[in-house]
Amino acid sequence: RNAKAENNLGLVFETKGDVVAAEQSYRKAIDWGKDNTESKEQPYVNLGNLLAEQKRNQEAADLLEKAVALAPNNSYCHLVLGVLYRKMSKLDAARRELIRATELDPQNPAAHYQLGRLYKDANELDLAKAEFERTAELQSRAAAPKASQPH
């Protein structure tokens, strides 16, 4: 009854393409994690992602909202929820989540890219351009070779 191990097993099943077994493992991890006073967000995020891929958007949103509630300072949780809200055309909620993701992790190019997409969808082209430029800057910085250290 180890929630973390069961969550990791779900990741293995998902990688192998066995979505039924992955969903079962994530649900077990969530259930077993409820016994723990420190309920972890990861199985909620993983199951939410899995269900979103299956277009089970409302079920996914419920799980991702729970993940955000459990880990309000986790940028990734806000990012994943924001992307799902955008796909569900809940643009105000998507904006809130994606802005929060960029506030929590300003160096995350994926968060800036997704916020740029949202702004583009909303025809806020100046804001979109700024986010896409920030994305490119962060990506090029990450790809730049590090200065060699003297030995």
Backbone as a printed PyTorch tensor [residue, N CA C, xyz], in Angstrom:
tensor([[[  0.8340,  -1.2030,   0.0000],
         [  0.0000,   0.0000,   0.0000],
         [  0.8690,   1.2540,   0.0000]],

        [[  1.7800,   1.3030,  -0.9450],
         [  2.6740,   2.4420,  -1.0770],
         [  2.1970,   3.3010,  -2.2470]],

        [[  1.6410,   4.4680,  -1.9320],
         [  1.0440,   5.3210,  -2.9660],
         [  2.0720,   5.7740,  -3.9930]],

        [[  3.2750,   6.1120,  -3.5410],
         [  4.3070,   6.5750,  -4.4690],
         [  4.7160,   5.4550,  -5.4300]],

        [[  4.8910,   4.2570,  -4.9030],
         [  5.2570,   3.1150,  -5.7510],
         [  4.1360,   2.7970,  -6.7400]],

        [[  2.9030,   2.8920,  -6.2910],
         [  1.7660,   2.5990,  -7.1680],
         [  1.6590,   3.6640,  -8.2730]],

        [[  1.9290,   4.9270,  -7.9230],
         [  1.9440,   5.9920,  -8.9320],
         [  3.0220,   5.7180,  -9.9780]],

        [[  4.2070,   5.3220,  -9.5050],
         [  5.2960,   5.0040, -10.4350],
         [  4.9440,   3.8190, -11.3200]],

        [[  4.2380,   2.8500, -10.7650],
         [  3.7780,   1.7150, -11.5610],
         [  2.8170,   2.1980, -12.6540]],

        [[  1.9600,   3.1540, -12.3040],
         [  1.0670,   3.7400, -13.3070],
         [  1.8430,   4.3800, -14.4420]],

        [[  2.9350,   5.0490, -14.1220],
         [  3.7790,   5.6560, -15.1610],
         [  4.3650,   4.5890, -16.0800]],

        [[  4.7790,   3.4740, -15.4950],
         [  5.3220,   2.3750, -16.2950],
         [  4.2430,   1.8300, -17.2410]],

        [[  3.0490,   1.5720, -16.6970],
         [  1.9560,   1.0800, -17.5420],
         [  1.6400,   2.0700, -18.6590]],

        [[  1.6190,   3.3590, -18.3180],
         [  1.3080,   4.3810, -19.3200],
         [  2.3620,   4.3950, -20.4220]],

        [[  3.6250,   4.2710, -20.0370],
         [  4.7150,   4.2450, -21.0070],
         [  4.5790,   3.0540, -21.9440]],

        [[  4.1090,   1.9470, -21.3990],
         [  3.9250,   0.7380, -22.2200],
         [  2.6340,   0.7800, -23.0420]],

        [[  1.8330,   1.8310, -22.8520],
         [  0.6010,   1.9590, -23.6240],
         [ -0.6000,   1.2680, -23.0090]],

        [[ -0.4700,   0.7670, -21.8020],
         [ -1.5880,   0.0980, -21.1270],
         [ -2.3340,   1.1310, -20.2790]],

        [[ -3.2290,   1.8900, -20.9300],
         [ -3.9060,   2.9890, -20.2340],
         [ -4.8820,   2.4880, -19.1740]],

        [[ -5.4500,   1.3150, -19.3660],
         [ -6.3840,   0.7730, -18.3710],
         [ -5.6400,   0.4700, -17.0780]],

        [[ -4.5180,  -0.2270, -17.1860],
         [ -3.7260,  -0.5490, -15.9920],
         [ -3.1550,   0.7220, -15.3710]],

        [[ -2.7540,   1.6860, -16.1930],
         [ -2.2270,   2.9540, -15.6770],
         [ -3.2980,   3.6770, -14.8730]],

        [[ -4.4990,   3.7480, -15.4210],
         [ -5.5920,   4.4160, -14.7060],
         [ -5.8650,   3.7190, -13.3760]],

        [[ -5.8700,   2.3910, -13.3820],
         [ -6.1050,   1.6520, -12.1360],
         [ -5.0230,   1.9460, -11.0970]],

        [[ -3.7720,   1.9920, -11.5440],
         [ -2.6770,   2.2670, -10.6120],
         [ -2.7590,   3.6860, -10.0510]],

        [[ -3.0530,   4.6480, -10.9170],
         [ -3.1740,   6.0270, -10.4310],
         [ -4.3200,   6.1490,  -9.4340]],

        [[ -5.4360,   5.4930,  -9.7350],
         [ -6.5730,   5.5610,  -8.8050],
         [ -6.2310,   4.9070,  -7.4560]],

        [[ -5.4880,   3.7920,  -7.5050],
         [ -5.0460,   3.1510,  -6.2540],
         [ -4.1270,   4.0820,  -5.4830]],

        [[ -3.2000,   4.7250,  -6.1890],
         [ -2.2580,   5.6380,  -5.5340],
         [ -3.0090,   6.7940,  -4.8660]],

        [[ -4.0260,   7.3080,  -5.5530],
         [ -4.8370,   8.3780,  -4.9700],
         [ -5.5420,   7.8690,  -3.7150]],

        [[ -6.1510,   6.7030,  -3.8240],
         [ -6.8790,   6.1280,  -2.7000],
         [ -5.9450,   5.8700,  -1.5180]],

        [[ -4.8060,   5.2590,  -1.7850],
         [ -3.8660,   4.9590,  -0.7180],
         [ -3.2600,   6.2340,  -0.1450]],

        [[ -3.0870,   7.2500,  -0.9610],
         [ -2.5280,   8.5090,  -0.4870],
         [ -3.4510,   9.2470,   0.4620]],

        [[ -4.7500,   8.9550,   0.3810],
         [ -5.7100,   9.6190,   1.2690],
         [ -5.4950,   9.2330,   2.7190]],

        [[ -4.8880,   8.0720,   2.9610],
         [ -4.5930,   7.6350,   4.3220],
         [ -3.4360,   8.4310,   4.9200]],

        [[ -2.6660,   9.0400,   4.0410],
         [ -1.4870,   9.7990,   4.4480],
         [ -1.9080,  11.2390,   4.7230]],

        [[ -1.4190,  11.7970,   5.8120],
         [ -1.7700,  13.1820,   6.1250],
         [ -1.1850,  14.1550,   5.0980]],

        [[ -0.1160,  13.7600,   4.4310],
         [  0.4830,  14.5810,   3.3840],
         [  0.1050,  14.0020,   2.0270]],

        [[ -1.1220,  14.2130,   1.6030],
         [ -1.5770,  13.6910,   0.3190],
         [ -0.7790,  14.3470,  -0.8070]],

        [[ -0.2690,  13.5440,  -1.6930],
         [  0.5900,  14.0300,  -2.7630],
         [ -0.2170,  14.2890,  -4.0340]],

        [[  0.2040,  15.3030,  -4.7710],
         [ -0.5040,  15.7210,  -5.9770],
         [ -0.1820,  14.8880,  -7.2110]],

        [[  0.9440,  14.2010,  -7.2180],
         [  1.4110,  13.5730,  -8.4580],
         [  0.4330,  12.5690,  -9.0810]],

        [[ -0.1800,  11.6540,  -8.3260],
         [ -1.1230,  10.7450,  -8.9890],
         [ -2.3290,  11.4830,  -9.5760]],

        [[ -2.7230,  12.5880,  -8.9530],
         [ -3.8300,  13.3840,  -9.4970],
         [ -3.4320,  13.9950, -10.8420]],

        [[ -2.2010,  14.5140, -10.9130],
         [ -1.7070,  15.1040, -12.1610],
         [ -1.5860,  14.0230, -13.2380]],

        [[ -1.0040,  12.8920, -12.8750],
         [ -0.8020,  11.8270, -13.8600],
         [ -2.1290,  11.2880, -14.3870]],

        [[ -3.0750,  11.0450, -13.4840],
         [ -4.3770,  10.5490, -13.9250],
         [ -5.1120,  11.6320, -14.7250]],

        [[ -5.0100,  12.8740, -14.2800],
         [ -5.6260,  13.9690, -15.0180],
         [ -5.0970,  14.0650, -16.4370]],

        [[ -3.7790,  13.9640, -16.5920],
         [ -3.1740,  13.9690, -17.9330],
         [ -3.6760,  12.8080, -18.7770]],

        [[ -3.7240,  11.6280, -18.1760],
         [ -4.1680,  10.4280, -18.8870],
         [ -5.6090,  10.5920, -19.3770]],

        [[ -6.4720,  11.0770, -18.5090],
         [ -7.8800,  11.2540, -18.8860],
         [ -8.0430,  12.3710, -19.9220]],

        [[ -7.2430,  13.4230, -19.8180],
         [ -7.3010,  14.5020, -20.8110],
         [ -6.9230,  13.9730, -22.1950]],

        [[ -5.9320,  13.0970, -22.2480],
         [ -5.5400,  12.4970, -23.5270],
         [ -6.6770,  11.6680, -24.1210]],

        [[ -7.5410,  11.1450, -23.2660],
         [ -8.6980,  10.3550, -23.7150],
         [ -9.9290,  11.2250, -23.9230]],

        [[ -9.7480,  12.5560, -23.8530],
         [-10.8390,  13.5240, -24.0340],
         [-11.9020,  13.4180, -22.9390]],

        [[-11.5110,  12.9160, -21.7860],
         [-12.4010,  12.8590, -20.6200],
         [-12.1240,  14.1190, -19.7980]],

        [[-12.4340,  15.2640, -20.4280],
         [-11.9570,  16.5500, -19.9370],
         [-12.4840,  16.9380, -18.5650]],

        [[-13.7580,  16.7330, -18.2900],
         [-14.2700,  17.1610, -16.9900],
         [-13.6910,  16.3220, -15.8660]],

        [[-13.5720,  15.0090, -16.0880],
         [-12.9350,  14.1490, -15.0860],
         [-11.4900,  14.6030, -14.8520]],

        [[-10.8050,  14.9130, -15.9560],
         [ -9.4140,  15.3710, -15.8710],
         [ -9.3310,  16.6840, -15.1020]],

        [[-10.2280,  17.6110, -15.4090],
         [-10.2200,  18.9160, -14.7360],
         [-10.4270,  18.7440, -13.2280]],

        [[-11.3470,  17.8790, -12.8370],
         [-11.5970,  17.6560, -11.4090],
         [-10.3190,  17.1820, -10.7010]],

        [[ -9.6020,  16.2570, -11.3350],
         [ -8.3720,  15.7320, -10.7430],
         [ -7.2700,  16.7830, -10.7070]],

        [[ -7.1450,  17.5520, -11.7890],
         [ -6.1000,  18.5690, -11.8420],
         [ -6.3850,  19.7150, -10.8690]],

        [[ -7.6640,  20.0280, -10.6780],
         [ -8.0250,  21.0320,  -9.6710],
         [ -7.6400,  20.5560,  -8.2760]],

        [[ -7.8160,  19.2720,  -8.0260],
         [ -7.4080,  18.6970,  -6.7390],
         [ -5.8880,  18.7710,  -6.5850]],

        [[ -5.1540,  18.5000,  -7.6650],
         [ -3.6940,  18.5880,  -7.6210],
         [ -3.2550,  20.0020,  -7.2670]],

        [[ -3.9000,  21.0030,  -7.8790],
         [ -3.5740,  22.4020,  -7.5800],
         [ -3.8970,  22.7200,  -6.1220]],

        [[ -5.0020,  22.1930,  -5.6280],
         [ -5.3690,  22.4350,  -4.2260],
         [ -4.3470,  21.8100,  -3.2740]],

        [[ -3.8400,  20.6380,  -3.6310],
         [ -2.8470,  19.9660,  -2.7940],
         [ -1.4740,  20.6290,  -2.8680]],

        [[ -1.1530,  21.2050,  -4.0320],
         [  0.1780,  21.7860,  -4.2460],
         [  0.0340,  23.1430,  -4.9380]],

        [[ -0.4700,  24.1440,  -4.2290],
         [ -0.7470,  25.4370,  -4.8630],
         [  0.4870,  26.1640,  -5.3820]],

        [[  1.6650,  25.7700,  -4.9410],
         [  2.8880,  26.4130,  -5.4130],
         [  3.6460,  25.5750,  -6.4350]],

        [[  2.9850,  24.5650,  -6.9800],
         [  3.5940,  23.7160,  -8.0000],
         [  3.2160,  24.2620,  -9.3750]],

        [[  4.1800,  24.8400, -10.0480],
         [  3.9570,  25.4590, -11.3570],
         [  3.3920,  24.4650, -12.3680]],

        [[  3.9130,  23.2430, -12.3450],
         [  3.4840,  22.2430, -13.3200],
         [  1.9910,  21.9350, -13.1920]],

        [[  1.4930,  21.8590, -11.9770],
         [  0.0580,  21.6020, -11.7740],
         [ -0.7800,  22.7010, -12.4220]],

        [[ -0.3830,  23.9500, -12.2090],
         [ -1.1030,  25.0810, -12.8070],
         [ -0.9940,  25.0450, -14.3280]],

        [[  0.1790,  24.6960, -14.8350],
         [  0.3940,  24.6290, -16.2860],
         [ -0.5250,  23.5920, -16.9280]],

        [[ -0.5370,  22.4020, -16.3900],
         [ -1.3480,  21.3250, -16.9610],
         [ -2.8390,  21.6710, -16.8910]],

        [[ -3.2770,  22.2220, -15.7760],
         [ -4.6800,  22.6220, -15.6420],
         [ -5.0070,  23.7490, -16.6140]],

        [[ -4.1110,  24.7060, -16.7540],
         [ -4.3330,  25.8120, -17.6860],
         [ -4.4560,  25.3490, -19.1220]],

        [[ -3.6080,  24.4170, -19.5210],
         [ -3.6790,  23.8680, -20.8850],
         [ -5.0150,  23.1580, -21.0960]],

        [[ -5.4520,  22.3920, -20.1120],
         [ -6.7400,  21.7000, -20.2380],
         [ -7.8860,  22.7010, -20.3110]],

        [[ -7.8760,  23.7010, -19.4640],
         [ -8.9290,  24.7240, -19.5150],
         [ -8.9670,  25.3890, -20.8930]],

        [[ -7.7940,  25.6520, -21.4760],
         [ -7.7600,  26.2610, -22.8080],
         [ -8.4410,  25.3380, -23.8230]],

        [[ -8.1490,  24.0580, -23.7510],
         [ -8.7700,  23.0900, -24.6620],
         [-10.2760,  23.0040, -24.4440]],

        [[-10.7110,  23.2700, -23.1980],
         [-12.1350,  23.2300, -22.8790],
         [-12.8170,  24.5820, -23.1460]],

        [[-12.0640,  25.5310, -23.6830],
         [-12.5530,  26.8930, -23.9700],
         [-12.9570,  27.6570, -22.7070]],

        [[-12.3570,  27.3120, -21.5950],
         [-12.5490,  28.0660, -20.3460],
         [-11.3900,  29.0510, -20.2630]],

        [[-11.4770,  30.1130, -21.0840],
         [-10.3150,  30.9600, -21.3070],
         [ -9.9240,  31.7950, -20.0920]],

        [[-10.8870,  32.2790, -19.3280],
         [-10.5370,  33.0500, -18.1280],
         [ -9.8160,  32.1780, -17.1120]],

        [[-10.3210,  30.9770, -16.9190],
         [ -9.6810,  30.0490, -15.9840],
         [ -8.3010,  29.6400, -16.5060]],

        [[ -8.2010,  29.4240, -17.8100],
         [ -6.9110,  29.0650, -18.4080],
         [ -5.9020,  30.1830, -18.2040]],

        [[ -6.3360,  31.4130, -18.4270],
         [ -5.4540,  32.5740, -18.2420],
         [ -4.9440,  32.6280, -16.8020]],

        [[ -5.8420,  32.4650, -15.8500],
         [ -5.4650,  32.5100, -14.4350],
         [ -4.3980,  31.4490, -14.1170]],

        [[ -4.6360,  30.2260, -14.5830],
         [ -3.7100,  29.1280, -14.2750],
         [ -2.3630,  29.3030, -14.9680]],

        [[ -2.3780,  29.7250, -16.2190],
         [ -1.1240,  29.8700, -16.9640],
         [ -0.3050,  31.0500, -16.4540]],

        [[ -0.9710,  32.1270, -16.0930],
         [ -0.2420,  33.2470, -15.4880],
         [  0.3930,  32.7890, -14.1780]],

        [[ -0.3520,  32.0440, -13.3880],
         [  0.1800,  31.5470, -12.1150],
         [  1.3840,  30.6330, -12.3480]],

        [[  1.3050,  29.7880, -13.3750],
         [  2.4320,  28.9030, -13.6960],
         [  3.6810,  29.7060, -14.0310]],

        [[  3.5240,  30.8020, -14.7990],
         [  4.6940,  31.6170, -15.1490],
         [  5.2020,  32.4090, -13.9440]],

        [[  4.3070,  32.7660, -13.0360],
         [  4.7410,  33.4650, -11.8150],
         [  5.5560,  32.5310, -10.9200]],

        [[  5.1050,  31.2930, -10.8060],
         [  5.7840,  30.3290,  -9.9360],
         [  7.1080,  29.8510, -10.5250]],

        [[  7.1830,  29.7760, -11.8550],
         [  8.4030,  29.3070, -12.5170],
         [  8.6570,  30.1660, -13.7520]],

        [[  9.1990,  31.3700, -13.5470],
         [  9.3860,  32.2940, -14.6650],
         [ 10.3940,  31.8090, -15.7090]],

        [[ 11.1760,  30.7880, -15.3870],
         [ 12.1740,  30.2770, -16.3310],
         [ 11.6540,  29.0930, -17.1530]],

        [[ 10.3740,  28.7740, -17.0440],
         [  9.8050,  27.6190, -17.7420],
         [  9.2910,  28.0320, -19.1200]],

        [[  9.9940,  27.6370, -20.1850],
         [  9.5560,  28.0440, -21.5190],
         [  8.1890,  27.4710, -21.9030]],

        [[  7.8570,  26.2780, -21.4180],
         [  6.5630,  25.6710, -21.7560],
         [  5.4070,  26.5010, -21.2120]],

        [[  5.5620,  27.0240, -20.0140],
         [  4.5050,  27.8460, -19.4240],
         [  4.3190,  29.1370, -20.2280]],

        [[  5.4100,  29.7600, -20.6200],
         [  5.3140,  30.9880, -21.4180],
         [  4.7210,  30.6920, -22.7980]],

        [[  5.1060,  29.5720, -23.3800],
         [  4.5680,  29.1970, -24.6910],
         [  3.0520,  28.9930, -24.6120]],

        [[  2.5990,  28.2660, -23.6100],
         [  1.1660,  28.0120, -23.4790],
         [  0.3980,  29.3010, -23.1980]],

        [[  0.9750,  30.2010, -22.4090],
         [  0.3370,  31.4900, -22.1700],
         [  0.2830,  32.2960, -23.4690]],

        [[  1.3340,  32.2160, -24.2600],
         [  1.3390,  32.8720, -25.5700],
         [  0.2500,  32.3320, -26.4800]],

        [[  0.0640,  31.0390, -26.4790],
         [ -1.0130,  30.4260, -27.2910],
         [ -2.3800,  30.9330, -26.8500]],

        [[ -2.5530,  31.0330, -25.5350],
         [ -3.8210,  31.5360, -25.0130],
         [ -4.0550,  32.9710, -25.4770]],

        [[ -3.0440,  33.8160, -25.3520],
         [ -3.1710,  35.2010, -25.7910],
         [ -3.4530,  35.2680, -27.2960]],

        [[ -2.8000,  34.4040, -28.0620],
         [ -3.0350,  34.3710, -29.5120],
         [ -4.4880,  33.9970, -29.7930]],

        [[ -4.9900,  32.9800, -29.1110],
         [ -6.3890,  32.5600, -29.2750],
         [ -7.3490,  33.6950, -28.9360]],

        [[ -6.9630,  34.5190, -27.9560],
         [ -7.8160,  35.6300, -27.5110],
         [ -7.5710,  36.8920, -28.3490]],

        [[ -6.7370,  36.7720, -29.3830],
         [ -6.4060,  37.8760, -30.2770],
         [ -5.7140,  39.0320, -29.5400]],

        [[ -4.9950,  38.6920, -28.4870],
         [ -4.1830,  39.6700, -27.7590],
         [ -2.7510,  39.5080, -28.2700]],

        [[ -2.5430,  40.0010, -29.4780],
         [ -1.3320,  39.6570, -30.2180],
         [ -0.0590,  40.2480, -29.6230]],

        [[ -0.1280,  41.4230, -29.0400],
         [  1.0690,  41.9910, -28.4100],
         [  1.5140,  41.1360, -27.2200]],

        [[  0.5460,  40.7210, -26.4170],
         [  0.8730,  39.8570, -25.2800],
         [  1.3930,  38.4980, -25.7660]],

        [[  0.7670,  37.9730, -26.8210],
         [  1.2070,  36.6920, -27.3780],
         [  2.6480,  36.8030, -27.8710]],

        [[  2.9410,  37.8600, -28.5980],
         [  4.2890,  38.0590, -29.1350],
         [  5.3110,  38.1180, -28.0030]],

        [[  4.9860,  38.8380, -26.9450],
         [  5.9080,  38.9440, -25.8080],
         [  6.1650,  37.5770, -25.1760]],

        [[  5.1310,  36.7650, -25.0370],
         [  5.3040,  35.4270, -24.4440],
         [  6.1030,  34.5120, -25.3680]],

        [[  5.8560,  34.5980, -26.6780],
         [  6.6150,  33.7640, -27.6160],
         [  8.0850,  34.1910, -27.6490]],

        [[  8.3390,  35.4890, -27.5400],
         [  9.7280,  35.9640, -27.4830],
         [ 10.4020,  35.4710, -26.2050]],

        [[  9.6760,  35.5000, -25.1020],
         [ 10.2190,  34.9990, -23.8270],
         [ 10.5160,  33.5030, -23.9320]],

        [[  9.6200,  32.7680, -24.5870],
         [  9.8290,  31.3270, -24.7990],
         [ 11.1170,  31.0980, -25.5730]],

        [[ 11.2820,  31.8160, -26.6700],
         [ 12.4690,  31.6500, -27.5080],
         [ 13.7400,  31.9980, -26.7340]],

        [[ 13.6850,  33.0670, -25.9510],
         [ 14.8340,  33.4750, -25.1530],
         [ 15.2150,  32.3850, -24.1500]],

        [[ 14.2280,  31.8320, -23.4660],
         [ 14.4990,  30.7860, -22.4740],
         [ 15.0200,  29.5220, -23.1330]],

        [[ 14.4560,  29.1720, -24.2900],
         [ 14.9120,  27.9700, -24.9870],
         [ 16.3380,  28.1320, -25.4920]],

        [[ 16.6550,  29.3230, -26.0360],
         [ 18.0150,  29.5100, -26.5500],
         [ 19.0210,  29.5470, -25.4010]],

        [[ 18.6070,  30.0990, -24.2750],
         [ 19.4830,  30.1130, -23.1030],
         [ 19.7470,  28.6870, -22.6230]],

        [[ 18.7140,  27.8580, -22.6410],
         [ 18.8710,  26.4610, -22.1950],
         [ 19.7440,  25.6680, -23.1670]],

        [[ 19.6840,  26.0210, -24.4670],
         [ 20.4430,  25.2780, -25.4710],
         [ 21.8700,  25.7760, -25.6060]],

        [[ 22.1650,  26.9540, -25.0900],
         [ 23.5180,  27.5120, -25.2250],
         [ 24.5110,  26.6670, -24.4370]],

        [[ 25.6730,  26.4060, -25.0410],
         [ 26.6840,  25.6340, -24.3030],
         [ 27.1950,  26.4330, -23.1070]],

        [[ 27.3930,  25.7320, -22.0370],
         [ 27.9160,  26.3520, -20.8240],
         [ 29.3960,  26.6650, -21.0390]],

        [[ 29.8290,  27.7730, -20.4910],
         [ 31.2450,  28.1310, -20.5880],
         [ 32.0680,  27.0340, -19.9110]],

        [[ 33.1130,  26.6370, -20.5780],
         [ 33.9040,  25.5490, -19.9900],
         [ 34.6170,  26.0440, -18.7370]],

        [[ 34.5970,  25.2110, -17.7680],
         [ 35.2040,  25.5160, -16.4780],
         [ 36.6820,  25.1400, -16.5190]],

        [[ 37.5570,  25.9940, -15.9410],
         [ 38.9750,  25.5880, -15.8510],
         [ 39.1170,  24.4130, -14.8940]],

        [[ 40.0410,  23.5450, -15.2060],
         [ 40.2200,  22.3450, -14.3820],
         [ 41.2470,  22.5570, -13.3360]]])
